[in-house]
Amino acid sequence: MARQRIELRLEEGAELNRRVRATTVSVRDRQRAEIILLSAQGLTQQRIAERMGISRLSVNRWVGRFALRRLAGLADVAGRGRKRWLPEAAVRQVVDQAVTPPPHLGRWSCRTMARAAGVSPASVQRLWAANEIKPHLSRTFKLSNDKRFEEKFWDVIGLYLNPPEKALVLCCDEKSQCQALERTQPGLPLGIGHIRTKTHDYVRHGTLTLFAALNYLEGKLIARLAARHRHQEWLAFLKTIDHQTPADLDIHVIADNYATHKHPAVTKWLDRHARFHMHYTPTSSSWMNLVERFFRDLTEFITEKSFASTRELADAITAFLAVRNENPRRYVWKAKGEDILRKIDAARQALAASKPERDSISETPH
């Protein structure tokens, strides 16, 4: 039988050479491409087989398939490989019902779903991973219903993305209910071979409220501790800011819509101090205030300790603030406002689509 002559087109030669050089191509695809390239160079099938360590029958098969179907002939025929052994109904159940747990379960686990679908837990895990289904994860959210949401949103974001010159941008808020919790028994410290311990129960010794103003550009904090949380304490905090900042600088205060911040006494004081400019975050949008990020760090610090009194708690918070102000760290806003609004709009559409229609309630006699 005469040897089949292989003549490559320009694009075919480029593709075959790419497959030979690529590291992401399977071994068999690379081998088939090399067979065709060597055949196009004029080597006999016997020499190709000896050079590549394969049978001449294999060389003849792929050269013949390429001659008939070109590059498409080097692909495996549909249906090759291991057949799917999971029942199609079980696969649909594992994927489709993952988002709708039965009433007696909070959520599906791999094992409970495996028992319901009649497959192994490993099969459930692989199917969920392939479809990016994660029933074990959840996160909280709250969409703002503020009618002036976008106006307030851009007002606050604008301060982050383009801070005004000769002015301070202060992210202000209060962290109420800082609890002085004393563990009922002393815990063991961290050591070789054992972890730290602490009792699960505690004794309450009262609470404090921390008023904090985070300097957006420097990362430093102005803070004030108080036993109560009223407009009087907020007003005293504003006076503290006034005393501890240069008098020639304007102050842009980012705060939420808490009633304390808009009390008539506070508003009257702000009218007399024209360098203070208030910027209120939209309702249910405390995530826009970067001081909340500092409060998270402070919460982790407080919950790890035990306090026998509110005085001990106050001393610990003061020490924490002093160390942080010695080495301030900024929380830089990097997200684009357009991207955030796009995500919020998508969340609102998804929420509206999933909201069931309210059934009309008919009056019934009792």
C-alpha positions, 0 to 999 in steps of 0.5 A: 500500500502506498504511503499517504502523503501529508501536506499541511496548510499554514494554519494546520501547521501552526496549530499542530506546532502549538499542541506540541509545545503547549503544556496544557495539552493532553499527552495523547493530543500532543502525541497525535500532533507530533505524528502528523508533523513527522509524517509531513516531514517525509518520515516513514510510518515505521521510523515515526513509530520507532522514534516515538516508541509506539506501534506502526498501527497507531501511526497509520491510524492517525495519519489516515484519520488526518488525511480524511478529516484533517484536524477534526480527525485527531479528536476522539470520537464522541462517547469515548471514555468512562461512562457516567454511572450516576443516575440522571434523576439523582444528579438533577435532584442533587443540583436542583434541590440543593437550594430548597431544603425540606422543612425539617432541615436548616440546610442540606449537607453532603450526607443528608443529600446523599441519603435522599438522592441515593448516592455517596456523599463524595458524589454530592460533594463533587456535583456541588463543587462542579456547579459552585453550590455551597449550602454551608455558606451564608452571608447577611445583607440589607438593601437600603430603602432610602429614597435619597440613596444615590444622592447620599451615596455619591456624597459619601463616596465622593469624600473617599475618592476625591477628598477636599483640600485643606479639610479633614474627612472624619468617619464618625460613629459610636460603638455602644454596648461595649461590655465588661465581661469577666470570665468566671474562671481564669483560662490557661494560656497558650502553650506547647501542646495545648491551646488557650482556654476560657470559660463559656460563662461570664459575669457582666459588669456594665457597658460603655459607649465609645465615640470614635472619629477616624481620620480617613487620610491619616488613619488616626482616631479621636475617641471619647468614652462615655457611660451613656449614649445620648445626644449630650454625649455626642455633642461633647464628642463633637466639641472634643473633635473641635478642640483636637483639630486645627482651627483653620481646617474644615471638617467633613463628618461622615455619620449615620442617620441616628436620631442622636446625631440630628437632635435640635441641640446638636443641630444648633451647635453645628449651625454655630460652627460653620467649619463642620459639614455633616454627610449622612450615610443612607439608611441601613448603609453603615458599611459605607462608614469606614470607622465600622472597620475599626470597630471590628478590630476593636471587637476582636480585641475586647472579646478575647479579654476578661474585665472585672469592671468598666474601669478595666475595660476603659483602660484596655480600650484607651491602651488599644487606641494609643498603640494604634495611633502610634502606628496608624493604618488607613482603610482606603476606599478602592471600590468604584461607585458605579460597580457598587450601584450595579451590584445593588441594582442586581440584588434588588432585581433578584429580590423582587423576582424571588418575592412571592406575590401576596395573596389577597386576604379574604374576610371570613366569619368567626 
